[in-house]
Amino acid sequence: MRDRLMAETRAALKAHNKPRLSALRLISAALQDRDIAAKAKISDQEIPALLQKMIKQRRESLAIYEKAGRTEQAAQEATEIAVIEEFLPKQMSEGEAKDAIAAAIEETGASSPKEMGKVMAALKERHAGRMDFGKASALVKDLLK
């Protein structure tokens, strides 16, 4: 993942693609910050969660900029989201997510909303970076009623 990021950064630099280069450098900076906080390089399994968090932050900013009519900043956020998404694994479809949730509920033996934490932990362990856990949380709640 890190090698691919470096290669993409070099390519964007050579192509003089400033918006893409900026977004790639943001990813690199976020990785470095996380490495420093962890006092070691984080594993490739942890990177998708970091990227998901970055996308979530940018989507929130995008909505604020659009609401305020600041189209230039909104476009920049949208560009950053697109670049960051390139480094994430393919997201699960809604059907796949429902199947994974049902399997996690069955596996953990959860039967009430109180046991939702066990189900979410199992999902995060198996599907980090491939599932939107905000939506998954709502689906788990519905199934555990």
VEXDREN-2710 file (C-alpha; in Angstrom, 1 decimal):
% VEXDREN-2710
k/r/px/py/pz
1/MET/0.0/0.0/0.0
2/ARG/2.7/2.4/0.9
3/ASP/4.7/1.5/-2.2
4/ARG/1.7/2.2/-4.4
5/LEU/1.1/5.5/-2.6
6/MET/4.7/6.6/-3.3
7/ALA/4.5/5.5/-6.9
8/GLU/1.2/7.4/-7.4
9/THR/2.8/10.5/-5.8
10/ARG/5.8/10.3/-8.1
11/ALA/3.5/9.9/-11.1
12/ALA/1.3/12.9/-10.1
13/LEU/4.4/15.0/-9.5
14/LYS/5.8/14.2/-13.0
15/ALA/2.4/14.8/-14.6
16/HIS/2.0/18.2/-12.7
17/ASN/-1.4/17.1/-11.4
18/LYS/-1.5/19.4/-8.4
19/PRO/-5.0/18.4/-7.1
20/ARG/-4.1/14.7/-7.1
21/LEU/-0.6/15.4/-5.7
22/SER/-2.1/17.4/-2.9
23/ALA/-4.6/14.6/-2.0
24/LEU/-1.8/12.0/-2.1
25/ARG/0.4/14.1/0.2
26/LEU/-2.6/14.3/2.6
27/ILE/-2.7/10.5/2.7
28/SER/1.0/10.3/3.3
29/ALA/0.9/12.9/6.1
30/ALA/-2.0/11.0/7.8
31/LEU/-0.1/7.8/7.6
32/GLN/3.0/9.5/9.1
33/ASP/0.9/11.0/11.9
34/ARG/-0.6/7.6/12.7
35/ASP/2.9/6.0/12.6
36/ILE/4.3/8.6/15.0
37/ALA/1.3/8.1/17.3
38/ALA/1.7/4.4/17.3
39/LYS/5.5/4.7/17.6
40/ALA/5.8/2.2/14.8
41/LYS/4.6/1.7/11.2
42/ILE/1.0/0.7/11.2
43/SER/0.1/-2.4/9.3
44/ASP/-1.6/-2.5/5.9
45/GLN/-4.7/-3.9/7.7
46/GLU/-5.0/-0.7/9.6
47/ILE/-4.7/1.7/6.7
48/PRO/-8.2/1.2/5.3
49/ALA/-9.7/2.3/8.6
50/LEU/-7.6/5.4/8.4
51/LEU/-8.6/6.1/4.8
52/GLN/-12.3/5.6/5.8
53/LYS/-11.9/8.2/8.5
54/MET/-10.4/10.6/6.1
55/ILE/-13.2/10.1/3.6
56/LYS/-15.8/10.6/6.3
57/GLN/-14.2/13.9/7.4
58/ARG/-14.1/15.1/3.8
59/ARG/-17.7/14.2/3.1
60/GLU/-18.7/16.2/6.2
61/SER/-16.7/19.2/4.9
62/LEU/-18.1/18.8/1.4
63/ALA/-21.6/19.0/2.8
64/ILE/-20.8/22.1/4.7
65/TYR/-19.1/23.8/1.8
66/GLU/-22.0/23.0/-0.6
67/LYS/-24.5/24.3/2.0
68/ALA/-22.5/27.5/2.2
69/GLY/-22.2/27.9/-1.5
70/ARG/-18.4/27.5/-1.6
71/THR/-18.1/25.5/-4.8
72/GLU/-14.3/25.8/-5.1
73/GLN/-13.6/24.2/-1.7
74/ALA/-16.4/21.7/-2.3
75/ALA/-14.8/20.6/-5.6
76/GLN/-11.4/20.2/-3.8
77/GLU/-13.0/18.0/-1.1
78/ALA/-14.7/15.9/-3.8
79/THR/-11.4/15.5/-5.6
80/GLU/-9.7/14.4/-2.4
81/ILE/-12.5/11.9/-1.7
82/ALA/-12.0/10.3/-5.2
83/VAL/-8.3/10.0/-4.8
84/ILE/-8.5/8.5/-1.3
85/GLU/-11.2/6.0/-2.5
86/GLU/-8.7/4.6/-5.1
87/PHE/-6.7/3.2/-2.2
88/LEU/-9.6/1.4/-0.5
89/PRO/-10.6/-2.1/-1.2
90/LYS/-13.8/-2.5/-3.2
91/GLN/-16.8/-1.7/-1.0
92/MET/-19.4/-4.4/-0.3
93/SER/-22.8/-4.1/-1.9
94/GLU/-25.8/-3.7/0.3
95/GLY/-26.7/-7.4/-0.2
96/GLU/-23.2/-8.6/0.6
97/ALA/-23.3/-6.4/3.7
98/LYS/-26.6/-7.9/4.9
99/ASP/-25.3/-11.4/4.4
100/ALA/-22.1/-10.6/6.3
101/ILE/-24.2/-9.1/9.1
102/ALA/-26.5/-12.1/9.3
103/ALA/-23.4/-14.4/9.4
104/ALA/-21.9/-12.3/12.2
105/ILE/-25.1/-12.3/14.2
106/GLU/-25.3/-16.1/13.9
107/GLU/-21.7/-16.6/14.7
108/THR/-21.7/-14.4/17.8
109/GLY/-25.1/-15.8/19.0
110/ALA/-26.4/-12.3/19.5
111/SER/-30.1/-12.1/20.1
112/SER/-30.8/-8.6/21.5
113/PRO/-29.6/-5.0/20.9
114/LYS/-27.5/-5.2/24.1
115/GLU/-25.2/-7.6/22.2
116/MET/-24.7/-5.3/19.2
117/GLY/-21.1/-4.5/20.3
118/LYS/-20.1/-8.2/19.8
119/VAL/-21.6/-8.2/16.3
120/MET/-20.0/-4.9/15.3
121/ALA/-16.6/-6.1/16.6
122/ALA/-16.8/-9.2/14.5
123/LEU/-17.7/-7.2/11.5
124/LYS/-14.9/-4.7/12.0
125/GLU/-12.4/-7.6/12.4
126/ARG/-13.4/-9.3/9.2
127/HIS/-14.5/-6.5/6.9
128/ALA/-12.4/-3.4/7.8
129/GLY/-12.3/-1.0/4.9
130/ARG/-14.9/-2.9/2.8
131/MET/-18.0/-2.0/4.8
132/ASP/-19.6/1.3/5.9
133/PHE/-20.0/0.7/9.6
134/GLY/-22.5/3.5/10.0
135/LYS/-24.9/1.8/7.7
136/ALA/-24.0/-1.6/9.1
137/SER/-24.8/-0.4/12.6
138/ALA/-28.4/0.5/11.6
139/LEU/-28.8/-2.8/9.9
140/VAL/-27.6/-4.7/12.9
141/LYS/-30.0/-2.8/15.1
142/ASP/-32.9/-3.7/12.8
143/LEU/-32.0/-7.3/12.8
144/LEU/-31.5/-7.6/16.6
145/LYS/-34.9/-6.0/17.6
END
